[in-house]
Amino acid sequence: MRHVTRYRRSDAPAAVEFFREVNALDETIAADTLPGWQAFVDEPENDGGSGFFTVWGDDERLIALAYSHLEAAPIQHFRIFVHPLHRRRGLARILLAAIAEQHPRHLLQTNCPERWRAMAAFLRATGFEAIDREDQLRRPSGVLRHRTQRVATARAEPSDLAAICRIHELAYRGSVGFVPLYPATLEQRVARAESELWVTRAPSDGVTAFIELNPGAEWEVNSVATSPAFQRQGLATALLELASERASAEGRGLRLFVRSTNANALRLYQRLGFVPVSFSTRYVRGSEPFMPARTTP
């Protein structure tokens, strides 16, 4: 029987090679670079990989990997990846057991893309319940015919980061998938050119809304939120229109993810030309109730 070991920082090259091999056989799992993987491990919520686990083959190559981190206690978020040539051998089960043993009283949750059918079946077989669906929407490259909102937007300054994190928490805390933002995390992402941060401001109130964009082969809206006191003033619309223009200027499409029950956000995104392309299902195992999620875009 294979044994689970805790992830070590020196495992990073093997992890990158693992995802490269897996991606070549299963395109639903993305490859990664060494800097990208190390940056992910160093995110504050990942705590240097303290909740990461590995399984190694006889040839000392990585054959399965799992990561987990605390989101908003008592929620432990995780994902499990098994090399396609080593699936159906119980590796996912022993990795799940290792994750569960870290915090026995915490709820376990994961987000499972629709194409991960085998993982969905595994989750159901191990006592998980589907509680939510998240839709991926995409807007193809192309300049908007006209701006509907004439709201001033600007690049975020370092002094804006704490306010951005507060707005993000006010908008999303209480949702099942909530992950806190930290100023240091945003600063690192911008410094590595992984993210662009744009904001709207009010003269006496500072930052009133923000959007975090991830440039790439296809741009992604990582987060967009408006301060509660400034909602329904077109600020999120203005930032999303800006995001569409930024992506289109590079000849790229723009994608985002939204809960299927967030009717207000869905209407806004569809009005801006976003269309559904796929979905993922959130699974939870545990009995403690969740706070109701907010529905602001």
C-alpha positions as semicolon CSV with decimal commas, in nm:
position;residue;x (nm);y (nm);z (nm)
1;M;0,000;0,000;0,000
2;R;0,124;0,348;-0,084
3;H;0,194;0,592;0,196
4;V;0,116;0,960;0,219
5;T;0,397;1,202;0,301
6;R;0,384;1,570;0,381
7;Y;0,487;1,807;0,107
8;R;0,836;1,956;0,141
9;R;0,961;2,270;-0,028
10;S;1,220;2,063;-0,212
11;D;0,931;1,874;-0,379
12;A;0,846;2,177;-0,596
13;P;1,028;2,059;-0,915
14;A;0,864;1,717;-0,885
15;A;0,523;1,881;-0,841
16;V;0,572;2,088;-1,158
17;E;0,680;1,778;-1,351
18;F;0,379;1,590;-1,211
19;F;0,135;1,851;-1,340
20;R;0,314;1,862;-1,677
21;E;0,276;1,485;-1,718
22;V;-0,084;1,486;-1,597
23;N;-0,178;1,771;-1,832
24;A;-0,034;1,578;-2,129
25;L;-0,274;1,292;-2,051
26;D;-0,567;1,485;-1,905
27;E;-0,615;1,840;-2,034
28;T;-0,871;1,917;-1,763
29;I;-0,578;1,955;-1,521
30;A;-0,353;2,249;-1,599
31;A;0,024;2,242;-1,614
32;D;0,226;2,491;-1,408
33;T;0,566;2,655;-1,399
34;L;0,811;2,640;-1,111
35;P;0,771;3,011;-1,024
36;G;0,393;2,982;-1,054
37;W;0,377;2,675;-0,832
38;Q;0,606;2,824;-0,568
39;A;0,401;3,144;-0,566
40;F;0,086;2,936;-0,511
41;V;0,245;2,747;-0,222
42;D;0,355;3,077;-0,068
43;E;0,006;3,230;-0,072
44;P;-0,080;3,318;0,292
45;E;-0,373;3,076;0,308
46;N;-0,147;2,789;0,192
47;D;0,109;2,853;0,466
48;G;0,406;2,727;0,267
49;G;0,231;2,400;0,183
50;S;0,167;2,293;0,543
51;G;-0,159;2,128;0,433
52;F;-0,016;1,965;0,118
53;F;0,038;1,589;0,084
54;T;0,215;1,367;-0,169
55;V;0,228;1,004;-0,278
56;W;0,540;0,874;-0,454
57;G;0,585;0,580;-0,691
58;D;0,850;0,309;-0,683
59;D;1,061;0,513;-0,925
60;E;1,056;0,807;-0,680
61;R;0,830;1,006;-0,908
62;L;0,525;1,189;-0,777
63;I;0,205;1,000;-0,861
64;A;-0,055;1,188;-0,654
65;L;-0,078;1,521;-0,477
66;A;-0,334;1,702;-0,264
67;Y;-0,348;2,049;-0,124
68;S;-0,570;2,188;0,145
69;H;-0,605;2,506;0,344
70;L;-0,840;2,661;0,594
71;E;-1,077;2,909;0,434
72;A;-1,315;3,048;0,694
73;A;-1,304;2,809;0,988
74;P;-1,446;2,551;1,021
75;I;-1,409;2,500;0,644
76;Q;-1,114;2,304;0,504
77;H;-1,085;2,344;0,128
78;F;-0,895;2,081;-0,070
79;R;-0,816;1,939;-0,411
80;I;-0,677;1,598;-0,499
81;F;-0,487;1,509;-0,817
82;V;-0,390;1,155;-0,919
83;H;-0,171;1,071;-1,218
84;P;-0,395;0,912;-1,487
85;L;-0,174;0,601;-1,498
86;H;-0,223;0,545;-1,125
87;R;-0,596;0,607;-1,083
88;R;-0,842;0,358;-0,932
89;R;-0,579;0,237;-0,685
90;G;-0,710;0,404;-0,372
91;L;-0,468;0,698;-0,379
92;A;-0,740;0,963;-0,364
93;R;-0,891;0,790;-0,061
94;I;-0,568;0,788;0,142
95;L;-0,499;1,151;0,052
96;L;-0,850;1,247;0,161
97;A;-0,795;1,064;0,490
98;A;-0,472;1,259;0,548
99;I;-0,652;1,588;0,485
100;A;-0,940;1,497;0,715
101;E;-0,706;1,397;0,998
102;Q;-0,555;1,746;1,012
103;H;-0,870;1,907;1,152
104;P;-1,121;1,632;1,239
105;R;-1,400;1,875;1,332
106;H;-1,380;2,091;1,022
107;L;-1,605;2,067;0,722
108;L;-1,433;1,945;0,407
109;Q;-1,518;2,115;0,081
110;T;-1,395;2,107;-0,278
111;N;-1,497;2,251;-0,612
112;C;-1,526;1,986;-0,885
113;P;-1,535;2,092;-1,255
114;E;-1,806;1,924;-1,461
115;R;-1,548;1,728;-1,665
116;W;-1,404;1,563;-1,354
117;R;-1,669;1,292;-1,357
118;A;-1,454;1,030;-1,182
119;M;-1,373;1,273;-0,900
120;A;-1,741;1,362;-0,862
121;A;-1,827;0,993;-0,832
122;F;-1,549;0,949;-0,574
123;L;-1,676;1,241;-0,367
124;R;-2,031;1,109;-0,364
125;A;-1,905;0,763;-0,268
126;T;-1,712;0,906;0,028
127;G;-2,004;1,092;0,179
128;F;-1,988;1,433;0,013
129;E;-2,300;1,625;-0,082
130;A;-2,335;1,868;-0,373
131;I;-2,451;2,199;-0,226
132;D;-2,378;2,464;-0,486
133;R;-2,291;2,520;-0,850
134;E;-2,052;2,774;-0,993
135;D;-2,084;2,875;-1,358
136;Q;-1,792;2,977;-1,576
137;L;-1,891;3,259;-1,813
138;R;-1,684;3,387;-2,102
139;R;-1,687;3,701;-2,309
140;P;-1,506;3,673;-2,645
141;S;-1,251;3,930;-2,752
142;G;-1,409;4,243;-2,896
143;V;-1,445;4,604;-2,791
144;L;-1,774;4,698;-2,628
145;R;-1,998;4,891;-2,863
146;H;-2,032;5,163;-2,602
147;R;-1,957;5,227;-2,239
148;T;-2,274;5,223;-2,033
149;Q;-2,105;5,370;-1,726
150;R;-1,897;5,690;-1,723
151;V;-1,732;5,615;-1,393
152;A;-1,368;5,706;-1,334
153;T;-1,144;5,403;-1,281
154;A;-0,777;5,394;-1,185
155;R;-0,497;5,152;-1,113
156;A;-0,484;5,059;-0,748
157;E;-0,208;5,212;-0,537
158;P;-0,024;5,025;-0,259
159;S;-0,219;5,235;-0,009
160;D;-0,545;5,094;-0,152
161;L;-0,472;4,729;-0,074
162;A;-0,611;4,717;0,279
163;A;-0,938;4,878;0,163
164;I;-0,962;4,629;-0,125
165;C;-0,930;4,340;0,119
166;R;-1,200;4,487;0,345
167;I;-1,442;4,529;0,053
168;H;-1,372;4,174;-0,061
169;E;-1,448;4,040;0,287
170;L;-1,770;4,240;0,319
171;A;-1,889;4,113;-0,019
172;Y;-1,800;3,746;0,010
173;R;-1,761;3,641;0,373
174;G;-2,034;3,391;0,452
175;S;-2,027;3,229;0,110
176;V;-1,917;2,867;0,103
177;G;-1,617;2,941;-0,118
178;F;-1,492;3,249;0,065
179;V;-1,113;3,291;0,068
180;P;-0,975;3,596;0,251
181;L;-0,755;3,843;0,066
182;Y;-0,443;3,989;0,222
183;P;-0,256;4,307;0,121
184;A;0,072;4,114;0,100
185;T;-0,084;3,860;-0,137
186;L;-0,215;4,131;-0,370
187;E;0,116;4,314;-0,359
188;Q;0,302;3,997;-0,461
189;R;0,060;3,916;-0,743
190;V;0,092;4,265;-0,890
191;A;0,471;4,261;-0,854
192;R;0,486;3,929;-1,043
193;A;0,251;4,069;-1,312
194;E;0,001;3,794;-1,227
195;S;-0,273;4,046;-1,148
196;E;-0,396;4,390;-1,237
197;L;-0,590;4,581;-0,971
198;W;-0,829;4,860;-1,068
199;V;-1,049;5,067;-0,839
200;T;-1,314;5,335;-0,825
201;R;-1,290;5,604;-0,560
202;A;-1,506;5,862;-0,385
203;P;-1,341;6,189;-0,276
204;S;-1,405;6,146;0,095
205;D;-1,444;5,769;0,117
206;G;-1,144;5,631;-0,070
207;V;-1,182;5,302;-0,257
208;T;-1,546;5,220;-0,331
209;A;-1,509;4,918;-0,562
210;F;-1,232;4,706;-0,712
211;I;-1,159;4,439;-0,969
212;E;-0,868;4,195;-0,979
213;L;-0,776;4,074;-1,328
214;N;-0,545;3,787;-1,414
215;P;-0,389;3,838;-1,761
216;G;-0,304;3,531;-1,965
217;A;-0,396;3,336;-2,275
218;E;-0,746;3,419;-2,160
219;W;-0,796;3,693;-1,904
220;E;-0,985;3,612;-1,586
221;V;-1,179;3,821;-1,338
222;N;-1,049;3,684;-1,010
223;S;-1,269;3,908;-0,797
224;V;-1,494;4,211;-0,833
225;A;-1,679;4,376;-0,546
226;T;-1,838;4,703;-0,438
227;S;-1,846;4,856;-0,092
228;P;-2,199;4,807;0,051
229;A;-2,259;5,183;0,080
230;F;-2,192;5,232;-0,292
231;Q;-2,381;4,943;-0,450
232;R;-2,625;4,992;-0,737
233;Q;-2,432;5,291;-0,871
234;G;-2,279;5,115;-1,171
235;L;-1,933;5,075;-1,021
236;A;-1,902;4,700;-1,083
237;T;-2,036;4,754;-1,436
238;A;-1,772;5,019;-1,504
239;L;-1,493;4,792;-1,379
240;L;-1,617;4,496;-1,584
241;E;-1,638;4,714;-1,894
242;L;-1,281;4,821;-1,828
243;A;-1,179;4,456;-1,789
244;S;-1,340;4,368;-2,123
245;E;-1,153;4,652;-2,291
246;R;-0,821;4,549;-2,133
247;A;-0,859;4,188;-2,248
248;S;-0,981;4,284;-2,595
249;A;-0,687;4,521;-2,642
250;E;-0,464;4,212;-2,611
251;G;-0,686;4,007;-2,841
252;R;-0,799;3,791;-2,549
253;G;-1,130;3,672;-2,419
254;L;-1,240;3,734;-2,062
255;R;-1,381;3,475;-1,824
256;L;-1,519;3,473;-1,472
257;F;-1,691;3,243;-1,227
258;V;-2,020;3,307;-1,049
259;R;-2,255;3,107;-0,829
260;S;-2,552;2,985;-1,030
261;T;-2,788;3,125;-0,764
262;N;-2,642;3,478;-0,785
263;A;-2,917;3,615;-1,009
264;N;-2,809;3,980;-0,983
265;A;-2,453;3,908;-1,093
266;L;-2,566;3,674;-1,372
267;R;-2,792;3,942;-1,519
268;L;-2,509;4,194;-1,510
269;Y;-2,260;3,960;-1,675
270;Q;-2,501;3,852;-1,945
271;R;-2,585;4,215;-2,020
272;L;-2,212;4,272;-2,079
273;G;-2,188;3,986;-2,327
274;F;-2,075;3,698;-2,107
275;V;-2,215;3,354;-2,193
276;P;-2,202;3,028;-1,992
277;V;-1,939;2,778;-2,108
278;S;-1,904;2,529;-1,820
279;F;-1,975;2,479;-1,453
280;S;-1,831;2,323;-1,141
281;T;-2,004;2,174;-0,839
282;R;-1,913;2,246;-0,479
283;Y;-1,915;1,940;-0,255
284;V;-1,914;1,942;0,125
285;R;-1,889;1,669;0,383
286;G;-2,001;1,766;0,732
287;S;-2,307;1,872;0,924
288;E;-2,251;2,227;1,049
289;P;-2,462;2,493;0,874
290;F;-2,323;2,772;0,659
291;M;-2,409;3,139;0,670
292;P;-2,613;3,249;0,368
293;A;-2,404;3,391;0,085
294;R;-2,432;3,748;-0,036
295;T;-2,547;3,801;-0,391
296;T;-2,374;4,126;-0,488
297;P;-2,158;4,111;-0,801
